[in-house]
Amino acid sequence: MDFRLYVILDRRYLTGDPLVQTQKIIEAGCTVLQYRDKLSSGSDFFYLAGKLYQIAKKKNIPFIINDRVDIALSLGVEGVHFGADDLPIPAARKLLGSDKIIGRSVHSLKEARLAENEGANYVGLGPVFPSQTKTDTGNLIPKEALKELNEQLRIPVVAIGGIKAENIKELVKLGIKNFAICSDILTAADPAEQVKIIKEKLVA
């Protein structure tokens, strides 16, 4: 999988028509989509996630569901992403099977290595910068620690937390290649244009 531009579709920031917005983000060049919804009922989550997945599927963009294994299995999406305190990876693997992608949010080298050893396909490491979408993730990850972890793990490391067009170059210069971004894209005046701007900055 190509994790270079991993866009998190957080329901709180999907304004207007989320289907049209997602279509434009895909066409602008995102490489992975995650749907995260902490507000909706299970049925509303399922309905919108299914619509978004069909859009992503037509463009061969991997679609990841945040937390909800039941919805991921029902829709047949590519994978699930878990927080640090969510379902253990071995238990999730039993439910999802060997062919599904499992990601884990981690906040330290110790957590990242544990996730790798338990069978995660990638880790989201952060927060790298202060984040407006998640404020309960603890201290910021030092840039050098992010670089070290990126070099040590055998699975992809996706930097996350407060990453924006104006600061992403700091990480690119350290050799970081994968980035998860939410609010900087979804709250932009033109989310698709923001994706294009960010993609241009991914070259060292």
JOVEN-V882207 format. One line per field, one symbol per residue. psi: psi as a letter, one per 40 degrees, with the letter a starting at -180 (. if undefined). A space follows every 50 residues. Layout:
psi=???
This chain:
psi=ihedghhhghddegiahddddddddddeeidihhhhhediiddddddddd ddddddddefhhhhhhdgdddddddfidaihiideahiddddddddieei hhihhieidddddddddeeidiihhaidihhedhefeaiihidddddddd ddieiihhhihehideeddddddeehehhhhcddddeidgdddddddddd eeh.
